[in-house]
Amino acid sequence: MLGLRAPWGTEGGVEQAVGELAPRLAATGVDVTVYCRGRYNPHGSGPRAGVRLVDTPTLYRRSLEALVHTGLAAPRATWSADVVHLHACGPALFSGVPALVGRPVVVTLHGKDWERDKWGPAARMFLRSGAWMAGHAATEIITVSAGLEAWCREHYPAPVTHIPNGVAPHEPVPWEPAVFPELRPGGYHLFLGRLVPEKEIHTLLRAVTRAPPRLPVVITGGGSYTDDYVDQLHRAAPAGVIFTGPRFGYEKAMLLTHARSFLFPSRVEGLPIALLEAMAAGLPTLASQIPPNLEVLGDCGGWRLPVGDAAAWGDALHAVEEAPPELLARLAAEGRARVDAAFGWDAVVAATRRVYDRVRAPRGAPAS
């Protein structure tokens, strides 16, 4: 697998997806190697959780990092692996490398990355080109959402399979006041994700400024080559907004366990893992009305809000604070049931293994 920073110790939907998928595949007998960018891999090259990590050099610049890393890792993966599995649009530009020598290549498209604000015109062209290359060179494409599957089938000849991101059952952890001394259990709203413009965090800030809720809004996450945007958020943040920076492991689980609600105002997503995690934790959700979010939420109750409408988001913050306990309990049960039924990792792993079996089968052999 290649195309990500590292499977553990860094933010990002692709990173988190691979960090969950790779060891589960390894546990079923798949020999998995993940090529990492050394700056983000705290564990270094070597085995971890049944997965072989291999640090490969890159240039740490926004528009070059993924391309240079994948360009160096793709030939090595092609030489050593039975299946090369690329993740995301940019790295997919190199899906032709294994294809040239007849090596099966699977590409997981996690979203239309060229729609993200942080990319300039040249980078967006490369990202579109990567998706096009996957559509013409990949043995099979995996998409994380049904909407993206339909789009790929319309535009590309490669076979396409929809396998959503998964989520593990949430393990509640006790509150430790010393970790977040400014917060109290059940006494804050939570946003969790990278601090990038398409997440629409600025809409939350405007909502809090317009009609301050009773409880603080906690913004958890870090930037991704978006320092200017992060600075703008900090400068615009009114009283009642708390930035925690990135949090992982126990601290992240603590925030999810004890939040009053989960806020997800994003306007661009593939299939949002953070929203899945919040539902698994039983949090009432305030989410933007974009197709990937609605695909995750299904028929669950909660607040579905227009993108960028600060007034609507402000009203919803007050509504969830005033909601009776029985409503919040029902929303929690619906969310947990939804992710258990539709986004369990066992089904994701089994479906991914079926893709590997198909692409490795001799041409003309019946599909498994």
N, C-alpha and C positions, 0 to 999 in steps of 0.2 A: 504494500500500500504506500502511496506517495501522493503529495499534493498538499499536505498539512504542515503546520509548524512542528507540533509534537503532540502525542495523544494525551499526555498528562502534564499538569503544571502551567497551563496557559489557557487563555480565553478563546472562544470561537466555537460556532456550531459544528463545523467540520471536525475540529479537534476533539470536541466532546463526543461526537458520534463515533469516531474511530476509537477513542479511548474506551468506549463501552463495547463496541462491536468486536474489536480485534481480540481481546482476551477471551471473549465468549466463543468466537470461532476457534481459537487455539484449544479451548477446553473440549471441543468436539473432534479434535484430531487434525485440524488444519495447521500447517506450518506457516506462521504469519511473520513477515518482516515489515516493519514500518520505518521508512526513511524520514529522518527528522532534521530540522534546522537547529544546530547546536545551541544557539542563544536561548532557545525556548525549552530545551530538553534538560531538566535538572538532574536526570538520572544517567545521562551519558550513554554511549554505545554499550550494548550488552543486553542480556535477557531481563525482562521484567513482566510479571503476571503472565508468563507463558509466551510472551511476544518478544521477538528479537528487535531491538532498536538500533538503528544505524544512523549516526550523525553524518550529514553530507554538507559540504560548504555551500555558501550562497553569498550574494551581495545584499546587505541589509538596507535596501532602499525600497520605498513603497511600491513603485511600479516594476521593480526588477526581482524582488525577493523570491516570490513563488516561481517565476519563470526560470531564473538561474538555478535555483535548487532542483526543480524538477528536470531541467535540461541535463544536469549532471547526474541525477539519480536514475533517470529513465533507462539509459543504456545498461547500468549496473543491474537494475531490476530485471530488464529484459534478458540478460545473460543468465541470471541465477534462478528465476522463478518460473513456475508452470503457468501462472496467471498474473498479469500485471493489473493492479486495481488502482486507478487514478481517481482523485477526488477533487471536484470543483472545476469551474470553467477554465480558469487560467492554466492550471496544470494539464487539462485535457488537450491543450495545444500539442502536447507530445504523445498523444495516443497513437500517432502514426509510427512512432519508433518501434514498439513491439510488433505492430502490424506488419511492418516491412519484412520482418524475418518469420512471420507466421505465428508469432506468440499470441495467445488469446489475451485480449485486453478488455477490461470492464471499466467503465467510467460512471461514477456516481455524480450526477448533477444535483447540487444542493440548492439551486436557485438560479435566477437570471442575474448573475453578479454584476453585469454591466449596468444594471439599474441603480447601483449603490452610488451615493453622492460623492464619496471620497475619490472616485476615479475620474481622471481627465479624459479627453477625447481619444488619445492614443491608447490608454489602458483599456478603455471600453471597447475599442476596436479589437484589441488582442483577446479580450474576454469573449466577445462574440465569435471571434475566429476559433477560440478553443472549443466552444460549444459546437461550432460547425464541424471542426475536425473530429470531435467525438461522434457526431452524427453520421460521419462518413467512413471513419476508420475503426471505431470500436466494434468489437465482436458483439457486445451488448451494452446498452445504457440502462442504468438504474436511476430512477427519479424518486425524490423523497416525498413528493406530493402528487395527487391525482391530476391537478391542474397542469403541472409541469409535464407529466406524462402525456397528456393530450396535446400540449404544445409541441413536444418533441416528435410525436407521431405525425403531426401535421407538417413539420418542417424537415425531418431527416429520414433517411432510409434505414438506419440501423435499428435492430430490434430493441424495444423499450419495455422495461418492467418497472412497475411501481412498488417500491419497498419503503414504507415510511420510516422516519426516525423512531427509535424506541425510547422507553423510559423505564427505569427500575422502580419498584415500589419504594415509597418514601419511608425512611427510618427516622422517626421523631427523635430529637435530642433535647435534653433539658436546657433551660435557659441559664446562662452564666453571666451575671450582671457585670463582671469585670471585663468581659469581652466587648460589650457595647453599653458602656455606662450611661450613655445619653438616651437609651431606649428602654422600653419595658415590654414584656410579653403581651401580645395582642394589641399593642398601642402604637402601631405604625403601618403605613402602606408601603409596599415594596416594589421597586423596579429592579430587574436583574438582567444585565446584558451589556454588550459593548457600548461605549459612549461614542456613537457615530450618528450623523444627522438623520439617516433614514429611520432610526429608532424613535424619532420625534420626542426626545426628552424635553426639548424646549417647549413643547406643547404642555407638558406636565407643569413646568415652571410657570408658564403663563396662567394655567388653571389655578395654581396655588396663589399666585399674585392677585388674581381677580377675585377669588372667593376662598380665603384661607380655610382649609379644613381644620377640624379639632386636633387631628393626629398628624404627626410629622410624615413626610414622604421621604423614604430612604432610597437613594440612588446607588446601586451596587454594580460596579464594573469599572473597566479602564478603557482608555482610548485605543485606537488601532490606526496609527499614523494620522490621528485627528486631534493633535494638540491644540490647534486654534479653536476647534469646536468645544473641546473640554474647557478651555480657558473661558470661552464665552458663557458656557453653562455656569461655571463657578461665579462669574461676575454678575450674571442675571438672577442667580438663585435668591429667592426671598427667604425671610425667616420661616422656619418650619421645613426646610429641605436639608437633608443630611447626606453628604457623600461619604461612602465608606471605602472607596477604591475597590479593586478586585478582591473577592473572597472565594476561597475554595474549601472543599472538604467539610470539616466539622462546623466552621463558621458559616459557610453557605447554608448547610443543613439547618443550623440554628435560626438563621434569618427566615428560611422557608417554613420552619415548624411554627414560628410564633407570630407571623405577620397577620394583620387584620385583613388585608386584601393584596392582590397582585395586580400591578399596573403594566399594561403592554400596549403602548400607543403606536407601535411601528407601522410604517407604510410599505416596507419591502421585506419580505421573508421568503425562505424556502419552505421549511416546515419547522416551526420554532420549538426548539428543545426546552427553552426556558419556560414557555407556556405549558408544555407537557409536565415539567417538574412541578410547577405551581399547582396544577390540577392533581398530580399524584400526592402532593402535600395537603390537599383539601382546602386550598385557598379560594375564596370567591374571586372571580376574575373580571377585570375591567379591560377589555381588549378592543382594538381597532377592528373595523369591519372590512378586513381584507381577506381574499379567498383562502390563503394558507391558514390564517387564524380560525376562520370559520370551519375549515376542514378539520382542524384539531378539536374544536369545541363541539361539533356535532349539534345534538339537541340539548346540550347542557344549558342550564339557566345561567344568569349573570348579566353583566352590562356590556352591550355591543355598541361601540361609539364611533362617530365619524372621525376620520383621520384629520388631525390638525384643528379640531374644534375645541378650543380651550374652554368655552362656556359649558359645553356638554360634559367635558371631563371634570370640570369643577363641580357641576351638579351631581355627577355620579360619585365623586369622592364623598360628598355629603350624604348621598343616599345610602352608600354602604356603611357609613358610620351610624346611620339611624336605623339600619335594617334589624329586625328582631332576630334573636338567636336561633329560632327555629328555621328561618329562611337561610341563614348562613350555614346551618347544619345540613339542610337539604342540598344546597349548592355544593358543599364539600363532598357529600355522598355521590352526587351526580358526576362530579369531576373525577373522583377516584374510580368509579365504575366505568366511565368512558375510557380512561387510559388503560385500565386493566384489560378491557375487552378488545381495544383496537390498536394498542401500541406496546404490547409486551415484547420483550427482547427475544424470547424463545421463537416466536414467529418470524421476527426479523432475521435471526441467525439461520433458521431453516430455509427461508426464502433466498438468502444470500448464498448459502451452500448449493441450492438448486441452480442458481445462476452459474456458479463456478463449474458445476458438473456439466451444464449445457455447453459452456464455451470450450471445455476441455474434450468434449466428445468428438470422435472423428466425424468429418463431414458425411452426412447421409445417415448417421446413426440416429435412432429414435431418441427424442428428448426424454429426460427423466422426469 
